[in-house]
Amino acid sequence: MKLLDKTSSAFLYQQIIAFIENQQKTGALSPGDKLPSLRKLSGQFEISVPTVKQAYIELERQGRVCARPQSGYYLTAQQARTLKPRPAKWSSCAPATVKCRSMIEQVHEAMHMPDTIALGISNPVQANPPDKALARLMRSVLSRVAEKAVSYGPVNGDAKLRLQLACRYQDQAVAVNPDEIVMTNGAQEALSIALQCVAKRGDVIAVESPCFFGIIELIETLGMQALEVYTCTEDGVCVERLSQALAQHPIKACVFSTAINNPLGSMNTDSQRQAIVTLLEQHNIPLIEDDVYSELYFGDKKPKPAQLYSTKGLVMTCSSFSKTAAPGYRLGWLLPGKYEEKAKRVKRALSCSTPMLQQWTLNEYIQSGDYDRHLSVLRKKLIYNCERMRAFIADHFPPEVCISKPHGGSVLWVRCQSHVNTSEFFHEALEQGVSFAPGVIFSPSGKYGNYMRISFGVQWSTQVEEALKTLGKLVCIHTQQQLGKEEGL
Ligand SMILES: Cc1ncc(COP(=O)(O)O)c(C=O)c1O
């Protein structure tokens, strides 16, 4: 390898930057790749480690690389156009009676279509499936439990697993009594129980805008109304807008994901989360925190649970193992706050108990330490996929398209030009073997028609790249067609 020119007027660290740029140009380094270690480059070029570090810090300052604690420096998707927070003129909403649209059904169906690259469903576990380890544990559990495997379990679930969960909250300074936890059939059932504890038909429920379509469907099923609250692309629910909404509407409860929203990937800071909880408790309004993604954070530490800031017991946390280990196990839980008694009653009425075999298996998985080791690998793979997919979309979609820069999770929120209707080419995409989630399903009032949600919870492959190219072509064609129509061509 050519050594650096120590007589040149360019500083050595600048030459290192030029070297990295060249590696990128020649394709030796791609977005998401790890840069050579400081020690390696220092040895290769016979320069000091601090000089290489200076180059990396400068690249980081320019947003071209990102440092990951205890891992190293990674190339970011420099060319991706990041979605900016929406302008202040975002029109506020009135509570809307939700109408379940068939598009949600179609997005779900597409998940099971053969020969389709499913970029429409958020399934982060696919990036690093722990199926073999879990299957081994389940076989071992099954060989020990005999007839108990086919019996009813306690209404609030397996005591050992609840204890494990309580300890995990304890690690984050949240005092949770294991007896109050209610194990549920996925987070979706936890959300349903929580809503039924605090609201009834016709009540207004505040949700983030955009928000996960499962919440919208649930609100519809329960006959409640949804009120969208402005949510910033990167920073999550806006406390000021929430305060305004509280003054204007009879909000009965809020369902938010302040620690990683789906589809934005936004995250409120811990202090904002505290401000939200304090504000809501001042108004005696329960917060149902949909917390399924908080283990999949991309920063250096896990966001603090909303429960930590509750003083009145009005925060109810819903979570599950669906995004971290096994969506098919349908295993979630609810921290019911002060609604413990009612939550257990609703759980009994809804489904009596949660399958035990899955709970015993997950308990052993956590106890062995394998769950945390798996999470650490999963997070790394998702960060890598995220950068790669942002770069790929930037390269293969029209230049006006903007892409979210998520703080975690497994989806990108992609904005096409305002005249594009992404639902219009959903079926064309399916015919060409790729699914995505059209933006309109993330809003009870039908906003976001020109957005699409694309999942990076995948095993990266050439098929995924081809699927993204297909979507890029469809966006190009529809952008042009629509422009043509508007110009009367
Ligand atoms: C934000 C959010 N909440 C809840 C759920 C439902 O989770 P579960 O599969 O555990 O019911 C999902 C699943 O996609 C989700 O994205």
The ligand as a MOL file (V3000), in Angstrom:
LIG
                    3D

  0  0  0     0  0            999 V3000
M  V30 BEGIN CTAB
M  V30 COUNTS 16 16 0 0 0
M  V30 BEGIN ATOM
M  V30 1 C -45.4870 -0.2740 17.2990 0
M  V30 2 C -46.0350 -1.6560 17.4280 0
M  V30 3 N -46.7940 -1.9540 18.4790 0
M  V30 4 C -47.3290 -3.1680 18.6490 0
M  V30 5 C -47.0950 -4.1690 17.7350 0
M  V30 6 C -47.7220 -5.5070 17.9470 0
M  V30 7 O -46.8000 -6.3580 18.5590 0
M  V30 8 P -47.1110 -7.9020 18.8230 0
M  V30 9 O -46.7330 -8.6380 17.5810 0
M  V30 10 O -46.2640 -8.2550 19.9910 0
M  V30 11 O -48.5540 -8.0310 19.1250 0
M  V30 12 C -46.3100 -3.9100 16.6130 0
M  V30 13 C -46.0940 -4.9450 15.5870 0
M  V30 14 O -45.8070 -4.6720 14.4480 0
M  V30 15 C -45.7570 -2.6140 16.4580 0
M  V30 16 O -45.0000 -2.3030 15.4130 0
M  V30 END ATOM
M  V30 BEGIN BOND
M  V30 1 1 1 2
M  V30 2 1 2 3
M  V30 3 2 2 15
M  V30 4 2 3 4
M  V30 5 1 4 5
M  V30 6 1 5 6
M  V30 7 2 5 12
M  V30 8 1 6 7
M  V30 9 1 7 8
M  V30 10 2 8 9
M  V30 11 1 8 10
M  V30 12 1 8 11
M  V30 13 1 12 13
M  V30 14 1 12 15
M  V30 15 2 13 14
M  V30 16 1 15 16
M  V30 END BOND
M  V30 END CTAB
M  END
